[in-house]
């Protein structure tokens, strides 16, 4: 889709910084890719959330900085019924929506905005459900929200009651995620009347700590501090995303002072960053997984024996050593070992080319040709998908499988990888959005989450697996939920819809002039707490 800037920016990020008032502080973030859009609801990519949901929007509940603990957001408090199916939210008063050169709100945030934010995603009859042709609400669908949410009712202007069809243990964590950002119904109505609905995705209006100023596609996004922010105001005055896909170029800019902080350094650069006295490096274990998802609906990948055979043909340890330079651990499960309910007892498929050949023969497969899709950008779970694909290609050739490497522009890659007829296997990954195993297992692997519409790009639907997840969702007993998720991981490993690659360590390099940045266990990059020393 085409993103229209509010005003063209012909200058670089540095020029934007120089144009600011003399005493103003401008923070420049060398981001790794362009956002798909600025409406938080239709997307799942962290790049898009960092550019849209986090700086410019809020949720009813939020994650406490640097944790997965839920705290009040636009709802200042809530009550939950004894049976866990009714949530009554008391909304914060006096919260102002942003304005721009074409729109000024006439009222504060209220219950109408909450109802609109839910209904446009879950109700196919809502006129805003398809305001962009072909748009899907991948997260809302993947998390089975249409089946879960029975009603969202306005009790009064500042009270909303959400009724569920059954209890949902991670519900509060789920609605604290970026896709459930609260948007302005009044802004939507104004755009509808003006015949400019696409501006909802191009010129965002939220309640967050920063306001949108302009976007030059694939180059620069500019924001300014929201002076009317209901929470603790940002310290910096202006925020700039200097879109820089190449990790080496990002690091050059950081060293030259052209940006203050960057994501996803190349593993080979970590030692040099640590040795640079002008830089500092934050690090933590990543709540993530990188994987290769087969299309389990197409022969011969619909056969678990074939998927197992391909998994056994790939040298995972070599990929971790070469691509991640050892700054990750090999993945055997679809959830990371830092997450509760991780099943330690699972035994990974061994690297065994001879056993792989035997399994392929038993499955009646010979002369197999396939595609491996390699994403074009760095992500927290994958520093170099092209190199990973090349190593897979070489390994598969040793068991008689010919692999062709395919890639697309990032937004197109995400869209095409959801198409049911997709040929080949796709390299992707996930960083947890709420600290609950359900956020990995249901979203990425359940029947309800199957693409198109969901994030399950293996198109895998195992009824026994999904039934275990459903039981875990409705239970409030952590021990019972843990047992069910452990059982689900056994089914996953047996059926092998993915080749699990790695759980990577996360590093964030920044200028030593930067203070106040807090690494998120969810992989978010947020900047309302950062400051820059003079």
QUILINJO-V115540 format. One record per residue. N is the residue number from 1. RES is the residue in one small letter. PHI is phi in radians with two decimals (999 if undefined). PSI is psi in degrees with one decimal (none if undefined). OMEGA is omega in degrees with one decimal (* if undefined). Layout:
n & res & phi & psi & omega
N & RES & PHI & PSI & OMEGA
N & RES & PHI & PSI & OMEGA
This chain:
n & res & phi & psi & omega
1 & x & 999 & 153.9 & -177.6
2 & x & -1.62 & 129.3 & 177.3
3 & x & -1.77 & 122.9 & -175.8
4 & x & -1.70 & 124.3 & 178.8
5 & x & -1.33 & 152.1 & 178.3
6 & x & -1.33 & -30.8 & 172.9
7 & x & -2.70 & 140.8 & -175.8
8 & x & -1.27 & 141.7 & 176.1
9 & x & -2.01 & 110.4 & -178.0
10 & x & -1.61 & -10.6 & -175.9
11 & x & -1.64 & 168.1 & 175.8
12 & x & -1.39 & 175.3 & 177.3
13 & x & -1.04 & -35.2 & 178.9
14 & x & -1.14 & -39.1 & 178.7
15 & x & -1.13 & -36.5 & 176.6
16 & x & -1.09 & -41.2 & 178.6
17 & x & -1.09 & -43.8 & -177.1
18 & x & -1.16 & -26.5 & -177.1
19 & x & -1.35 & -11.5 & -177.5
20 & x & -1.27 & 160.5 & 177.3
21 & x & -0.98 & 152.6 & -172.3
22 & x & -0.97 & -39.0 & -175.9
23 & x & -1.62 & -5.2 & -177.6
24 & x & -1.29 & 148.6 & 177.2
25 & x & -1.80 & 125.0 & 178.2
26 & x & -2.00 & 124.7 & 179.0
27 & x & -1.81 & 127.4 & -177.4
28 & x & -1.96 & 122.1 & -180.0
29 & x & -1.90 & 119.6 & 177.1
30 & x & -1.44 & 88.8 & -177.6
31 & x & -1.33 & 160.8 & -169.3
32 & x & -1.60 & -14.3 & -176.6
33 & x & -2.87 & 170.7 & 178.0
34 & x & -1.49 & 146.5 & 174.9
35 & x & -1.26 & 154.3 & 175.6
36 & x & -1.29 & -27.3 & -179.9
37 & x & 3.14 & -173.5 & -178.1
38 & x & -2.04 & -6.1 & 172.6
39 & x & -1.35 & 120.6 & -174.1
40 & x & -1.22 & -20.3 & -168.9
41 & x & -1.27 & -40.0 & -172.0
42 & x & -1.43 & -1.5 & -168.3
43 & x & -2.13 & 166.2 & 177.2
44 & x & -2.26 & -7.6 & -174.6
45 & x & -1.31 & 135.8 & 178.6
46 & x & -1.05 & -34.7 & 177.1
47 & x & -0.99 & -43.9 & -178.2
48 & x & -1.22 & -40.5 & 177.8
49 & x & -1.13 & -39.9 & 179.4
50 & x & -1.09 & -34.6 & -177.6
51 & x & -1.50 & -23.9 & -174.4
52 & x & -2.07 & -68.5 & -172.1
53 & x & -1.06 & -44.1 & -171.7
54 & x & -1.32 & -48.0 & -178.8
55 & x & -1.30 & -29.6 & -166.3
56 & x & -2.01 & -6.8 & -175.5
57 & x & -2.31 & 167.0 & 173.6
58 & x & -2.32 & 166.3 & 176.6
59 & x & -2.09 & 167.5 & 176.1
60 & x & -1.01 & -45.6 & 174.2
61 & x & -2.06 & 153.8 & -179.1
62 & x & -2.26 & 163.2 & 172.1
63 & x & -1.58 & 129.5 & 176.5
64 & x & -1.01 & 136.7 & -173.5
65 & x & -0.86 & 126.5 & 175.5
66 & x & 1.35 & 9.6 & -178.0
67 & x & -2.42 & 178.1 & 170.4
68 & x & -1.89 & 18.9 & 178.4
69 & x & -1.42 & 130.8 & -178.1
70 & x & -1.49 & 135.3 & 176.8
71 & x & -2.38 & 166.0 & -179.5
72 & x & -1.05 & 145.7 & 175.4
73 & x & -2.21 & -112.2 & 175.8
74 & x & -1.23 & -19.6 & 168.3
75 & x & -1.68 & 123.2 & -177.7
76 & x & -1.40 & -17.7 & 175.7
77 & x & -2.89 & 168.7 & 177.5
78 & x & -2.72 & 157.9 & 174.5
79 & x & -2.13 & 147.3 & 178.3
80 & x & -2.14 & 133.2 & 179.4
81 & x & -1.13 & 160.3 & -177.4
82 & x & -1.05 & -33.7 & -179.1
83 & x & -1.50 & 0.9 & 174.9
84 & x & 1.29 & 18.6 & -177.5
85 & x & -1.95 & -8.9 & 179.8
86 & x & -2.18 & 125.4 & 178.9
87 & x & -2.05 & 121.2 & 177.8
88 & x & -1.90 & 115.3 & -176.0
89 & x & -1.80 & 128.4 & 173.6
90 & x & -1.71 & 117.4 & -170.3
91 & x & -1.48 & 151.1 & 179.2
92 & x & -1.29 & 135.4 & 179.5
93 & x & -1.65 & 154.4 & 175.2
94 & x & 1.39 & 15.3 & 179.6
95 & x & -1.46 & 123.6 & -176.8
96 & x & -1.67 & 137.9 & 169.1
97 & x & -1.44 & 154.6 & 176.1
98 & x & -1.15 & 168.6 & 172.0
99 & x & -2.29 & 165.4 & 172.2
100 & x & -2.49 & -170.8 & -173.0
101 & x & -1.26 & -9.0 & 178.6
102 & x & -2.04 & -6.9 & -175.4
103 & x & -2.54 & 131.4 & 173.1
104 & x & -2.26 & 121.5 & -178.2
105 & x & -1.15 & 150.6 & 178.4
106 & x & -1.84 & -5.3 & -179.3
107 & x & -2.55 & 165.7 & 175.5
108 & x & -1.42 & 168.4 & 171.6
109 & x & -0.95 & 137.7 & 175.9
110 & x & -2.66 & -169.2 & -174.6
111 & x & -1.08 & -30.4 & -179.8
112 & x & -1.06 & -34.6 & 179.9
113 & x & -1.23 & -36.8 & 178.2
114 & x & -1.14 & -47.4 & -179.2
115 & x & -1.07 & -43.3 & 179.3
116 & x & -1.10 & -40.9 & -176.8
117 & x & -1.12 & -34.9 & 175.6
118 & x & -1.37 & -48.4 & -170.1
119 & x & -1.14 & -37.4 & -177.6
120 & x & -1.14 & -24.4 & 178.4
121 & x & -1.52 & -39.8 & -172.4
122 & x & -1.66 & -15.3 & -174.7
123 & x & -1.94 & 107.9 & -178.0
124 & x & -1.11 & -18.1 & 179.9
125 & x & -1.52 & -10.5 & 178.0
126 & x & -1.15 & 130.9 & -177.4
127 & x & -1.08 & -15.9 & 178.3
128 & x & -1.69 & 1.5 & -179.7
129 & x & -1.12 & -34.2 & -179.3
130 & x & -2.21 & 48.6 & -178.2
131 & x & -1.22 & -21.7 & 168.6
132 & x & -1.99 & 122.3 & -177.1
133 & x & -0.96 & 129.8 & 177.5
134 & x & 1.47 & 0.4 & -178.1
135 & x & -1.13 & 144.2 & 175.4
136 & x & -2.23 & 153.1 & 177.4
137 & x & -1.84 & 77.9 & -168.4
138 & x & -1.04 & -44.7 & -179.0
139 & x & -1.19 & -48.1 & -178.1
140 & x & -1.00 & -40.4 & -179.9
141 & x & -1.27 & -46.1 & -177.3
142 & x & -1.03 & -32.9 & -178.0
143 & x & -1.60 & 13.0 & 176.2
144 & x & 1.00 & 29.7 & 179.9
145 & x & -1.10 & -36.5 & 178.5
146 & x & -1.04 & -33.6 & 178.5
147 & x & -1.45 & -27.1 & -176.3
148 & x & -1.39 & -46.0 & -172.5
149 & x & -1.44 & 114.1 & 179.0
150 & x & -1.42 & -44.4 & -179.6
151 & x & -2.79 & 153.2 & 172.3
152 & x & -2.22 & 111.0 & -170.3
153 & x & -2.06 & 142.7 & 175.6
154 & x & -1.55 & 112.3 & 176.3
155 & x & -1.39 & -47.0 & 170.3
156 & x & -2.72 & -174.2 & -174.3
157 & x & -1.01 & -25.3 & -176.0
158 & x & -2.21 & 25.7 & 175.3
159 & x & -2.46 & 129.1 & 179.1
160 & x & -2.24 & 134.7 & 175.6
161 & x & -1.94 & 123.7 & 176.2
162 & x & -1.90 & 121.9 & -179.9
163 & x & -1.88 & 131.0 & -179.8
164 & x & -1.80 & 155.0 & 177.4
165 & x & -1.33 & -21.2 & 174.1
166 & x & -2.75 & 163.9 & 178.3
167 & x & -1.06 & 149.7 & 180.0
168 & x & -2.45 & 101.9 & -173.9
169 & x & -0.95 & -44.4 & -177.8
170 & x & -1.57 & 20.8 & -171.9
171 & x & -1.03 & -47.5 & -178.0
172 & x & -1.12 & -39.0 & 176.3
173 & x & -1.15 & -36.5 & -179.3
174 & x & -1.13 & -42.4 & -177.0
175 & x & -1.40 & -5.5 & 172.5
176 & x & -1.51 & -2.9 & -178.3
177 & x & -1.41 & 158.4 & -173.7
178 & x & -0.98 & -35.8 & -176.5
179 & x & -1.11 & -19.7 & 178.8
180 & x & -1.75 & 26.6 & 172.1
181 & x & -1.03 & 143.6 & -178.5
182 & x & -1.56 & 125.7 & -179.0
183 & x & -1.92 & 166.7 & -173.8
184 & x & -1.57 & 119.2 & 175.2
185 & x & -1.19 & -35.9 & -179.3
186 & x & -1.13 & -39.0 & 177.4
187 & x & -1.12 & -43.3 & 177.7
188 & x & -1.04 & -43.2 & 179.7
189 & x & -1.11 & -39.8 & -179.6
190 & x & -1.15 & -41.3 & 178.7
191 & x & -1.19 & -36.8 & 177.6
192 & x & -1.07 & -45.6 & -179.4
193 & x & -1.14 & -32.2 & -179.0
194 & x & -1.50 & -7.9 & -178.1
195 & x & 1.26 & 27.2 & -177.7
196 & x & -2.20 & 51.7 & -176.3
197 & x & -1.01 & -33.9 & -176.6
198 & x & -1.05 & -21.1 & 179.6
199 & x & -1.16 & -17.9 & 177.2
200 & x & -1.06 & -30.7 & -179.8
201 & x & -1.72 & -16.4 & -174.6
202 & x & -1.81 & -32.2 & -177.7
203 & x & -2.24 & 75.4 & -169.2
204 & x & -1.18 & 145.3 & 175.2
205 & x & -2.18 & 117.5 & 179.5
206 & x & -2.34 & -160.0 & 178.7
207 & x & -2.09 & 6.6 & -169.6
208 & x & -1.32 & -178.4 & -173.1
209 & x & -1.25 & -16.9 & 178.0
210 & x & -2.21 & 147.8 & 177.6
211 & x & -1.86 & 143.7 & 177.8
212 & x & -1.22 & 136.0 & 176.2
213 & x & -1.97 & -54.4 & -175.5
214 & x & -2.89 & 156.9 & 176.9
215 & x & -2.41 & 123.9 & 169.5
216 & x & -1.85 & 112.3 & -170.0
217 & x & -0.92 & 132.2 & 177.4
218 & x & 1.13 & 14.5 & -178.5
219 & x & -2.28 & -66.3 & -171.0
220 & x & -2.52 & 139.5 & 166.6
221 & x & -2.08 & 135.8 & -179.8
222 & x & -2.16 & 136.8 & 178.2
223 & x & -2.26 & 161.2 & 173.5
224 & x & -2.30 & 156.6 & -178.1
225 & x & -1.06 & 136.2 & 175.8
226 & x & -1.48 & 103.4 & -176.7
227 & x & -1.18 & -19.6 & -178.2
228 & x & -1.77 & 17.4 & -175.4
229 & x & -1.07 & 135.6 & -176.2
230 & x & -1.25 & -24.6 & -178.6
231 & x & -1.70 & -158.2 & 176.5
232 & x & -1.18 & 121.4 & -175.1
233 & x & -1.18 & 154.6 & 176.0
234 & x & -1.08 & 152.2 & 178.8
235 & x & -1.46 & -42.5 & -180.0
236 & x & -1.36 & 158.2 & -178.2
237 & x & -1.60 & -37.7 & -177.9
238 & x & -2.34 & 143.3 & 179.9
239 & x & -2.14 & 131.3 & -179.7
240 & x & -2.19 & 128.5 & 168.8
241 & x & -1.71 & 110.4 & 175.2
242 & x & -1.65 & 103.1 & -171.5
243 & x & -1.26 & 116.5 & -171.2
244 & x & -2.43 & 89.9 & -172.5
245 & x & -1.12 & -30.9 & -175.1
246 & x & -1.48 & 124.4 & -176.7
247 & x & -1.09 & -36.9 & -179.9
248 & x & -1.15 & -38.2 & 179.0
249 & x & -1.23 & -38.7 & 176.3
250 & x & -1.01 & -44.3 & -178.9
251 & x & -1.17 & -39.1 & 176.0
252 & x & -1.02 & -45.1 & 179.2
253 & x & -1.11 & -40.4 & 179.6
254 & x & -1.11 & -45.9 & -179.7
255 & x & -1.14 & -31.7 & -178.8
256 & x & -1.47 & -2.6 & -178.7
257 & x & 1.39 & 14.3 & 179.8
258 & x & -1.48 & -11.0 & 167.6
259 & x & -2.60 & 163.2 & -173.8
260 & x & -1.77 & -21.1 & -175.7
261 & x & -2.74 & 146.2 & -179.6
262 & x & -2.41 & 152.9 & 173.3
263 & x & -1.72 & 161.3 & 164.3
264 & x & 0.93 & 61.7 & 174.4
265 & x & -1.15 & 154.9 & 174.7
266 & x & -1.15 & 137.8 & -179.5
267 & x & -0.93 & -34.7 & -178.3
268 & x & -1.17 & -17.2 & -175.8
269 & x & -1.64 & -6.9 & -173.0
270 & x & -1.06 & -45.9 & -178.0
271 & x & -1.06 & -41.6 & 179.3
272 & x & -1.16 & -36.6 & 177.8
273 & x & -1.13 & -43.0 & 179.5
274 & x & -1.08 & -30.2 & -176.8
275 & x & -1.51 & -9.3 & -176.4
276 & x & -1.50 & 116.8 & -175.7
277 & x & -1.20 & -15.4 & 179.3
278 & x & -1.55 & -5.0 & -176.5
279 & x & -2.13 & 160.4 & 169.1
280 & x & -2.35 & 159.6 & -171.6
281 & x & -2.36 & 117.3 & 172.4
282 & x & -1.59 & 146.5 & 178.0
283 & x & -2.60 & 153.9 & 175.5
284 & x & -2.87 & 159.1 & 176.0
285 & x & -1.11 & 134.8 & -176.6
286 & x & -1.47 & 137.9 & 174.4
287 & x & -1.53 & 68.5 & -169.2
288 & x & -2.57 & 170.8 & 171.9
289 & x & -2.63 & 138.0 & 170.2
290 & x & -1.83 & 144.1 & -175.3
291 & x & -2.67 & 164.9 & 170.7
292 & x & -1.99 & 115.4 & -176.7
293 & x & -1.74 & 122.1 & 174.0
294 & x & -1.38 & 156.3 & 168.9
295 & x & -1.53 & 97.7 & -171.5
296 & x & -1.31 & 1.3 & 177.8
297 & x & -1.68 & -9.9 & -177.0
298 & x & -1.90 & 135.2 & 175.8
299 & x & -1.21 & 145.3 & -1.0
300 & x & -1.55 & 8.4 & -175.5
301 & x & -1.32 & -4.1 & 173.9
302 & x & -1.39 & -5.3 & -179.4
303 & x & -1.76 & 115.7 & -179.7
304 & x & -1.00 & -30.7 & 179.6
305 & x & -1.12 & -38.8 & 177.7
306 & x & -1.17 & -43.0 & 178.9
307 & x & -1.09 & -41.4 & 176.7
308 & x & -1.07 & -42.6 & -179.4
309 & x & -1.07 & -43.9 & 178.9
310 & x & -1.13 & -40.1 & 178.1
311 & x & -1.06 & -39.2 & -178.3
312 & x & -1.31 & -14.7 & 179.0
313 & x & -1.46 & -16.5 & -173.1
314 & x & -1.74 & 130.1 & -178.6
315 & x & -1.50 & 92.2 & -176.9
316 & x & -1.13 & -41.5 & -179.0
317 & x & -1.06 & -37.3 & 179.7
318 & x & -1.18 & -38.3 & 177.9
319 & x & -1.11 & -44.7 & -179.9
320 & x & -1.10 & -40.4 & -179.1
321 & x & -1.23 & -39.1 & -173.9
322 & x & -1.54 & -51.8 & -175.4
323 & x & -1.36 & -43.5 & -178.3
324 & x & -1.62 & -5.7 & -177.7
325 & x & 0.89 & 38.2 & 177.2
326 & x & 1.36 & 0.1 & -176.5
327 & x & -1.60 & 45.7 & 179.6
328 & x & -2.91 & 168.1 & 171.7
329 & x & -2.12 & 143.7 & -179.2
330 & x & -1.00 & 139.6 & -177.8
331 & x & -1.69 & 133.4 & 173.1
332 & x & -2.01 & -22.5 & -179.3
333 & x & -2.02 & 162.0 & 179.1
334 & x & -1.38 & -6.9 & 174.7
335 & x & -2.03 & 152.0 & -177.1
336 & x & -1.33 & 156.5 & -178.6
337 & x & -1.18 & -15.0 & 176.7
338 & x & -1.38 & -5.7 & -176.6
339 & x & -1.73 & 139.2 & 178.2
340 & x & -1.09 & 147.5 & -177.6
341 & x & 1.42 & 5.4 & 174.5
342 & x & -1.03 & 129.1 & -175.0
343 & x & -1.60 & 97.9 & -178.4
344 & x & -1.14 & -25.9 & -173.3
345 & x & -1.33 & -11.1 & 179.0
346 & x & -1.09 & 136.3 & 175.6
347 & x & -1.81 & 126.5 & -177.1
348 & x & -1.25 & 154.1 & 172.6
349 & x & -1.11 & 129.8 & -178.5
350 & x & -1.33 & 155.6 & 169.4
351 & x & -1.37 & 109.7 & -173.1
352 & x & -2.66 & 84.7 & -177.4
353 & x & -0.99 & -36.7 & -179.3
354 & x & -1.17 & -43.1 & 176.8
355 & x & -1.14 & -34.3 & 177.2
356 & x & -1.07 & -47.2 & 179.0
357 & x & -1.03 & -41.9 & -178.9
358 & x & -1.10 & -43.5 & 179.4
359 & x & -1.11 & -41.0 & 178.6
360 & x & -1.10 & -40.9 & 177.1
361 & x & -1.09 & -44.1 & 180.0
362 & x & -1.09 & -31.7 & 179.7
363 & x & -1.47 & -1.4 & 179.7
364 & x & 1.28 & 27.2 & -177.4
365 & x & -1.89 & 125.9 & 174.5
366 & x & -2.55 & 152.5 & -179.9
367 & x & 1.07 & 33.3 & -177.0
368 & x & -1.23 & 132.3 & 170.2
369 & x & -2.01 & 139.9 & -178.4
370 & x & -2.59 & 167.3 & 174.4
371 & x & -1.87 & 143.6 & 167.4
372 & x & -2.03 & 120.6 & -180.0
373 & x & -1.57 & 125.2 & -179.0
374 & x & -1.98 & 117.9 & -178.1
375 & x & -1.18 & 150.3 & -171.2
376 & x & -1.54 & -0.9 & -174.5
377 & x & -2.18 & 159.0 & 170.4
378 & x & -1.35 & 141.5 & 172.2
379 & x & -2.31 & 165.8 & -177.6
380 & x & -1.03 & -28.0 & -177.9
381 & x & -1.68 & -1.8 & -175.5
382 & x & -2.71 & 101.9 & -178.0
383 & x & -1.30 & -25.4 & -177.0
384 & x & -2.74 & 90.0 & -176.8
385 & x & -1.19 & -35.1 & 179.2
386 & x & -1.06 & -47.7 & 179.5
387 & x & -1.13 & -38.7 & 177.0
388 & x & -1.05 & -45.4 & 179.6
389 & x & -1.10 & -38.3 & 179.3
390 & x & -1.12 & -39.6 & 178.5
391 & x & -1.19 & -39.3 & 175.4
392 & x & -1.09 & -43.5 & 180.0
393 & x & -1.00 & -45.3 & -179.5
394 & x & -1.15 & -43.8 & 179.6
395 & x & -1.09 & -43.3 & -177.9
396 & x & -1.15 & -32.1 & 179.1
397 & x & -1.08 & -27.6 & -178.1
398 & x & -1.28 & -15.0 & 176.1
399 & x & -1.96 & 16.9 & 174.3
400 & x & 1.50 & 15.4 & 179.3
401 & x & -1.83 & 124.7 & 178.6
402 & x & -1.66 & 121.0 & -177.5
403 & x & -2.01 & 131.9 & 174.8
404 & x & -1.84 & 135.3 & -178.7
405 & x & -1.62 & 130.2 & -176.7
406 & x & -2.15 & 144.3 & 175.1
407 & x & -2.62 & 161.5 & 178.6
408 & x & -2.53 & 167.5 & 169.2
409 & x & -0.97 & 147.8 & -168.0
410 & x & -0.95 & -49.8 & -179.9
411 & x & -1.08 & -41.8 & 178.8
412 & x & -1.17 & -37.7 & 178.3
413 & x & -1.01 & -47.8 & -179.5
414 & x & -1.12 & -41.8 & -179.9
415 & x & -1.15 & -50.2 & -176.4
416 & x & -1.16 & -31.2 & -178.8
417 & x & -1.21 & -14.0 & 177.4
418 & x & -1.56 & -10.9 & -175.9
419 & x & -1.21 & 128.3 & -174.2
420 & x & -0.98 & -33.1 & -179.4
421 & x & -1.51 & 12.0 & -176.7
422 & x & -0.98 & 128.5 & 176.5
423 & x & -1.54 & 149.9 & 175.3
424 & x & 1.42 & -174.8 & -177.3
425 & x & -1.99 & 143.6 & -171.9
426 & x & -2.01 & 130.3 & 173.8
427 & x & -1.41 & 123.8 & 177.1
428 & x & -2.61 & -165.7 & 178.3
429 & x & -3.08 & -174.1 & -173.7
430 & x & -2.70 & 138.6 & 167.6
431 & x & -1.97 & 128.8 & -176.2
432 & x & -0.99 & 140.0 & -177.7
433 & x & -1.81 & -9.1 & -178.4
434 & x & -2.63 & 5.5 & 175.4
435 & x & 1.38 & 7.8 & -179.9
436 & x & -1.94 & 137.6 & 179.0
437 & x & -0.99 & -29.2 & 179.5
438 & x & -1.02 & -30.1 & -178.8
439 & x & -1.17 & -24.7 & 172.6
440 & x & -1.58 & -55.8 & -167.6
441 & x & -1.22 & -47.3 & -179.8
442 & x & -1.26 & -46.4 & -175.6
443 & x & -1.12 & -42.4 & -170.6
444 & x & -1.68 & -16.8 & -168.8
445 & x & -2.40 & -7.3 & -177.1
446 & x & -1.38 & 164.3 & 174.7
447 & x & -1.07 & -40.6 & -179.1
448 & x & -1.14 & -28.3 & -176.7
449 & x & -1.54 & 1.0 & -174.8
450 & x & -1.12 & 134.3 & 175.1
451 & x & -1.21 & 155.2 & 0.6
452 & x & -1.35 & 155.9 & -178.8
453 & x & 1.73 & -30.1 & 178.6
454 & x & -2.06 & -179.6 & -175.6
455 & x & -1.72 & 2.7 & 179.3
456 & x & -1.39 & 88.2 & -174.4
457 & x & -1.47 & 3.6 & 168.3
458 & x & -1.55 & -9.1 & -177.9
459 & x & 0.95 & 30.7 & -173.9
460 & x & -1.56 & 129.0 & 177.4
461 & x & -2.30 & 101.9 & 176.3
462 & x & -1.97 & 113.4 & -173.0
463 & x & -1.08 & -38.2 & 179.7
464 & x & -1.14 & -42.7 & 178.1
465 & x & -1.06 & -49.8 & -177.2
466 & x & -1.15 & -32.8 & 178.3
467 & x & -1.14 & -38.9 & 176.9
468 & x & -1.10 & -41.7 & 178.8
469 & x & -1.11 & -40.0 & -179.5
470 & x & -1.13 & -41.0 & 177.4
471 & x & -1.09 & -40.1 & -179.3
472 & x & -1.16 & -35.6 & -179.0
473 & x & -1.09 & -38.8 & -172.5
474 & x & -1.55 & -5.7 & -179.8
475 & x & -1.56 & 142.1 & 175.3
476 & x & -1.80 & 5.0 & -178.5
477 & x & -1.67 & 110.8 & -178.0
478 & x & -1.00 & -37.0 & -179.4
479 & x & -1.15 & -41.8 & 178.7
480 & x & -1.16 & -42.6 & 179.1
481 & x & -1.08 & -42.1 & 178.8
482 & x & -1.03 & -46.5 & -179.5
483 & x & -1.06 & -42.3 & -179.1
484 & x & -1.17 & -41.5 & 178.8
485 & x & -1.19 & -35.4 & 176.0
486 & x & -1.10 & -40.8 & 177.5
487 & x & -1.13 & -38.6 & 179.4
488 & x & -1.11 & -37.0 & 179.3
489 & x & -1.16 & -29.8 & 175.9
490 & x & -1.13 & -44.9 & 178.4
491 & x & -1.10 & -44.7 & 178.8
492 & x & -0.97 & -46.7 & -176.1
493 & x & -1.18 & -36.7 & -179.9
494 & x & -1.18 & -38.1 & -174.8
495 & x & -1.58 & -21.6 & 171.4
496 & x & 0.90 & 56.2 & 174.4
497 & x & -1.23 & -18.3 & 177.9
498 & x & -2.18 & 158.8 & 155.9
499 & x & -1.72 & 109.3 & -179.7
500 & x & -1.33 & 131.6 & -172.7
501 & x & -1.76 & -66.3 & -171.7
502 & x & -2.82 & 158.9 & 167.7
503 & x & -1.99 & 113.7 & -171.6
504 & x & -1.67 & 151.8 & 171.4
505 & x & -1.34 & 141.4 & -178.2
506 & x & -1.77 & 133.6 & 178.8
507 & x & -2.19 & 138.2 & 176.4
508 & x & -2.25 & 103.2 & 175.8
509 & x & -1.43 & 145.8 & 178.8
510 & x & -2.70 & 162.7 & 173.8
511 & x & -1.09 & 145.6 & 177.6
512 & x & -1.27 & -0.5 & 173.2
513 & x & -1.45 & -11.4 & -175.8
514 & x & -1.50 & 136.6 & 172.9
515 & x & -2.35 & 159.2 & 173.0
516 & x & 1.50 & -0.9 & 177.2
517 & x & -1.33 & 134.1 & -179.2
518 & x & -2.06 & 118.4 & 176.1
519 & x & -1.15 & 138.1 & 179.6
520 & x & -1.77 & 134.8 & 174.5
521 & x & -1.12 & -15.7 & -179.5
522 & x & -1.64 & 2.8 & 176.4
523 & x & 1.40 & 10.8 & -179.1
524 & x & -1.34 & 150.7 & 171.3
525 & x & -2.04 & 109.1 & -178.9
526 & x & -2.22 & 150.7 & -166.1
527 & x & -2.31 & 11.0 & -178.8
528 & x & -1.23 & -18.1 & -179.3
529 & x & -1.75 & -2.1 & -174.5
530 & x & -1.43 & 154.2 & 175.1
531 & x & -2.43 & 162.0 & 178.5
532 & x & -2.21 & 127.8 & 177.9
533 & x & -1.20 & 142.2 & 178.7
534 & x & -1.20 & none & *
